Amino acid sequence: METDLNDYTVVKEGEAEILMHKKNQVFFNKAQVNNRDMSIAVLREFISKRKQEHEGKPSKRARPASKVNDKDSSVASKDETPSENGRNNGEHKVASEDGPSSASIDPAKTTEGFARREAKPPKVLEALSASGLRALRYAREIEGIGQVVALDNDLASVEACQRNIKFNGSVAISKVESHHTDARVHMLTHPKEFDVVDLDPYGSPSIFLDPAIQSVTDGGLLMCTATDMAVLCGGNGEVCYSKYGSYPLRGKYCHEMALRILLASIESHANRYKRYIVPVLSVQMDFYVRVFVRVYTSASAMKNTPLKLSYVYQCIGCDSFHLQPVGRSLPKNNSVRYLPAIGPVVQQDCSHCGKKYNMGGPIWSAPIHDPEWVTSILSSVQSMKDRYPAYDRISAVLTTVSEELLDVPLFLSLHNLCATLKCISPSAAMFRSAVINANYRISGTHVNPLGMKTDAPMEIIWDIMRCWVKNHPIKAQSPEHPGSIILSKEPSHQVDFSRHIGSLSKAQAKKIARFLPNPEKHWGPKLRAGRQITSKHVSLIGHEAVNGHLNQHHEELKEEDEEAEQEDNLKDKVDLKRQKTTTEDISSSS
């Protein structure tokens, strides 16, 4: 099929180029360059880690002879990987049934005569490819990657993807294949076939999670995006519960809660198939959340899931929040017993302001990052900055993520605390110093520039604010106001506001940018492919783009009218000629 390049615009991102039709027939979002760059960075790290794991694990043919039957050996092999890779998230280590783990076997004692089998290049599935830009960038920019399968249920998108594959030359043609099919059906009919599955839908990924979990290999990587932030952040709680199985709360931490709701939902789908997840990186950027998790199979390690989930109690008066774990573990001899958690963790009325609580969740309350992965990804990105179009943004996000407290779910907002008390705000460095001087930890969060993660209980936080207000008096408020009730109590701890050396993070001390402005106006999600652009879309793409599109649309309509008028004139001429011919024939016959 020949392509008229005059109807297309060439879009270049990284090393890939695609042809975009001027009529917006296939969806392309420029703002997702951050998403694609972050995915490439994580995928490079995954390939590196996968190679290290393969080299450290001897092949089955090279293992010493054992009397263990096939069934026991298969169970042991399944348990080795989870116990090794689940260490960072506090998961309990499962002993293999055939004695020492494979990592403890001396390579010199293995059977000779068998060469180590090389790991196959990872096979990647992009479930919703649209123009195919992401798949093309994976194939052209990532070394060591195998086949990239791009799927889409829209015929125009598949044709565009195939056209772009040819446009990008031999490397893309040899590695990328495009299919017109339902991604859910394809994943269900190819169980445990893909080393990497990438879900980046326009909206919620909930309907794709179950088949995606089944199609990932053991130890594989699942990358998932959710752009329905209004649902995940509490705008429609009942819709969120129906899609993800968790009820959101509208706190200042709502974007991090959205991340944790998505992780809890993925874990729930994985548990149905005796699988579980280990998050390596979870970020909130622009208008979406994006999680990167590894998927493992282990019926024993799966029992730890209730220990990683919690409900959230949030006060409707002062926004204090508390977490209620779903389950707990109890060591018993050489085993572990799993029991329901002891609760409740709060009284019916808030102990600080006397108001009621809203309850949300369950959410993922275990760590959402792997610090080793984050550090390695950041150093890799910095060493290859020229190969990332969105280097400034993703390096800023990764820098902030690397400094977060991993074992502290959700965060406080300093301005929100001051709004409750109706007082002026202390500087962030002063508040951090007060927390550190009280022998607690505190850090920032990549989700919110004003957010602060701390393991200090709310009693200490409100004591700090009470002492601050004593030095900075406020106007009298209604005695029933939550802030008045909190300030009516005397602080039970002495607060030290003297400047602490740890009040600034390493990035702040080095003046490294952590939160960057959008690179251009109207930066965000664009319209779905094929949707007609009208004046209602000014907030999305701006006045100039709307006016330009409407003017172009009017010109096209004008051209169509002129063509129709020419056709009508031609038709009239033909009819007139036929009528004249008929009249002449009648005259001659008479």
C-alpha positions, 0 to 999 in steps of 0.5 A, spaced: 500 500 500 503 506 497 503 512 502 502 519 500 507 523 505 503 529 504 498 527 508 502 525 514 507 529 519 513 525 521 514 525 529 521 523 531 522 521 539 528 518 541 531 514 535 524 512 532 520 516 527 513 515 526 508 518 520 502 521 524 496 522 519 494 530 519 486 528 521 488 525 528 486 518 526 491 514 531 492 516 538 499 519 539 500 523 546 506 527 546 506 528 553 507 521 554 514 522 552 516 522 560 512 515 560 516 512 555 523 514 557 522 512 564 519 505 561 526 504 557 530 506 563 527 500 567 527 495 561 534 496 561 535 495 568 531 489 568 535 486 562 541 487 566 538 484 572 535 478 569 542 477 566 545 477 573 540 472 575 541 467 570 549 467 571 548 466 578 543 460 577 546 454 574 542 450 569 538 444 571 542 439 567 549 442 570 546 440 577 549 434 581 545 428 581 539 428 587 534 423 589 529 428 589 523 426 585 521 431 579 515 434 583 519 436 589 524 439 585 519 443 581 516 446 587 523 447 590 525 451 583 519 455 584 521 457 591 528 459 590 526 465 586 521 469 590 525 468 596 531 471 593 527 477 590 522 478 595 528 480 601 527 487 600 519 487 602 520 483 608 517 477 605 519 471 609 524 466 606 521 459 604 526 453 604 527 449 598 525 442 599 531 439 596 536 442 601 541 448 600 539 453 595 542 453 588 546 459 590 550 455 595 552 450 590 559 450 588 560 451 581 566 447 581 562 441 583 557 441 578 556 436 572 562 437 567 561 437 560 555 441 559 555 448 557 551 454 561 545 455 556 545 463 555 538 467 557 534 468 551 532 475 549 526 478 553 520 478 549 516 484 550 508 485 549 505 492 548 498 490 549 495 497 546 500 499 541 496 505 537 501 508 533 507 503 535 512 508 537 513 505 544 514 498 541 519 501 536 523 505 541 524 499 545 526 495 539 531 501 536 534 503 543 534 497 548 540 493 547 539 485 548 531 486 547 528 480 543 521 480 539 516 486 541 509 484 539 504 490 538 497 489 539 491 493 538 484 492 537 483 498 532 484 496 524 487 504 523 492 503 529 494 496 526 495 499 519 499 505 522 503 501 526 505 496 520 506 503 516 511 505 522 515 499 522 517 499 515 518 506 515 523 505 521 527 500 517 530 493 518 531 493 525 524 495 526 522 490 521 526 484 524 524 485 531 517 488 531 510 485 529 503 488 529 497 484 530 490 486 530 486 483 536 483 484 542 489 484 547 485 480 553 484 474 548 491 474 546 494 474 553 489 469 555 491 464 550 499 465 551 500 464 558 507 465 561 510 467 554 512 474 555 518 476 559 515 484 559 508 486 559 506 493 558 499 496 559 498 503 557 491 504 556 487 511 555 483 510 562 483 504 567 487 498 566 483 494 570 480 490 565 487 488 562 490 486 569 487 479 570 490 476 563 496 480 563 498 477 570 497 470 566 501 472 560 508 474 564 513 469 565 516 467 572 520 473 574 517 477 569 516 485 569 509 488 568 509 495 567 502 498 568 499 505 567 493 508 570 490 515 567 483 515 571 486 519 576 479 522 578 477 515 580 483 513 583 483 520 587 476 519 590 472 523 585 468 517 584 469 512 590 464 507 588 467 506 581 474 506 584 471 500 588 468 496 582 474 497 578 480 496 583 477 493 589 479 499 594 475 505 596 479 512 595 480 517 600 480 525 598 486 527 602 493 530 600 496 524 599 491 521 594 496 521 588 500 516 592 494 512 595 492 511 587 499 508 586 498 503 592 490 502 590 493 500 583 498 495 586 493 492 591 489 491 585 495 487 581 496 483 587 489 481 588 489 479 581 496 475 582 494 471 588 488 468 584 493 464 580 498 463 586 502 469 584 505 475 587 508 481 586 514 485 588 514 493 586 521 495 583 519 502 582 512 506 582 511 513 580 506 519 579 507 523 574 503 528 570 496 526 569 497 518 571 500 513 575 505 508 573 508 502 576 513 497 575 512 490 578 516 483 578 511 477 578 513 471 581 509 464 583 509 461 590 503 459 594 507 459 600 510 466 599 503 468 597 501 468 604 504 474 606 499 478 602 495 480 608 501 483 611 502 488 605 495 491 605 492 496 610 486 500 611 486 507 612 482 511 617 482 519 616 479 524 620 474 528 617 476 534 622 484 534 622 486 530 616 490 525 621 490 518 618 492 511 621 493 505 618 490 498 620 493 492 617 489 486 614 493 481 617 499 479 622 504 473 622 506 469 628 512 465 629 511 458 631 517 453 632 520 453 625 514 455 621 509 462 621 502 462 623 498 467 619 492 471 623 487 477 622 490 483 625 489 486 632 484 492 631 481 497 631 487 502 631 483 508 633 477 510 637 471 511 634 472 519 635 479 522 633 483 523 639 486 530 637 480 533 634 474 529 636 471 528 629 469 522 626 473 517 621 472 516 614 475 509 612 478 507 605 482 501 602 485 496 602 491 499 599 498 496 598 502 499 605 509 495 603 514 499 600 513 501 593 520 502 590 526 497 590 532 502 593 537 498 589 533 498 582 532 506 583 539 507 584 542 503 579 536 506 574 538 513 576 546 512 575 544 509 568 540 514 566 545 520 568 550 516 564 546 516 558 542 522 558 543 524 551 539 518 549 533 520 553 528 526 550 525 527 557 532 526 561 531 532 565 524 530 568 525 523 569 532 524 573 528 529 577 523 524 579 528 518 580 532 523 584 526 524 589 524 517 589 531 515 591 530 519 598 523 517 600 522 513 606 521 506 603 517 503 610 512 509 611 506 509 607 502 516 605 505 523 607 503 529 611 502 536 608 505 542 612 500 547 609 494 542 610 497 542 618 497 549 618 490 550 614 487 546 620 490 550 625 489 557 621 496 559 623 502 561 618 507 555 616 514 554 618 519 553 613 520 546 611 527 546 613 524 548 620 519 543 621 524 537 618 529 539 624 523 539 629 522 532 627 529 530 627 531 533 633 525 529 636 529 522 634 524 521 628 525 520 620 523 525 615 523 525 608 520 528 602 516 525 596 516 525 589 508 526 589 508 533 592 513 538 593 510 540 600 509 532 602 513 530 608 514 522 609 515 521 617 515 515 622 513 520 627 506 519 630 501 524 629 501 526 637 508 528 636 506 532 629 501 536 633 505 537 639 510 540 634 505 545 631 502 547 638 509 549 640 510 553 633 503 556 634 505 558 641 511 562 638 507 565 633 500 566 636 493 566 631 486 569 632 481 566 636 477 561 633 470 557 634 471 553 640 468 547 636 473 548 630 478 542 630 484 547 630 481 550 636 480 543 640 487 541 638 490 547 640 487 547 647 491 541 649 498 542 652 504 539 648 506 533 652 513 533 648 518 538 648 520 541 641 527 543 638 526 547 632 534 548 632 537 547 625 539 540 624 544 538 618 539 533 616 533 538 614 535 538 607 536 532 603 542 531 599 539 533 592 537 540 596 544 541 598 547 540 591 541 544 589 539 539 584 532 540 581 526 535 583 520 538 581 520 541 574 515 545 570 511 543 564 515 544 558 509 547 554 502 550 555 497 545 555 501 539 557 497 533 558 492 528 555 490 529 548 483 527 545 482 520 543 483 518 536 478 520 531 474 525 536 472 531 533 476 537 536 471 543 538 471 550 542 470 546 548 477 543 548 481 549 549 483 547 556 486 541 553 490 543 547 489 551 547 486 557 543 491 557 537 491 549 536 483 549 536 482 555 532 487 552 527 484 546 527 477 549 526 480 553 520 483 547 517 476 544 518 472 550 515 477 550 509 476 542 508 468 543 508 469 549 503 473 545 499 468 539 499 462 544 498 466 547 492 467 540 489 459 538 490 457 545 487 462 543 481 459 536 480 452 539 481 454 544 475 456 538 471 450 534 472 446 540 470 450 540 463 449 533 462 442 533 463 441 539 459 445 536 453 440 530 454 434 534 454 436 538 447 438 531 444 431 528 446 428 534 443 432 534 436 430 527 435 423 528 436 423 534 431 427 530 426 422 524 427 416 528 426 
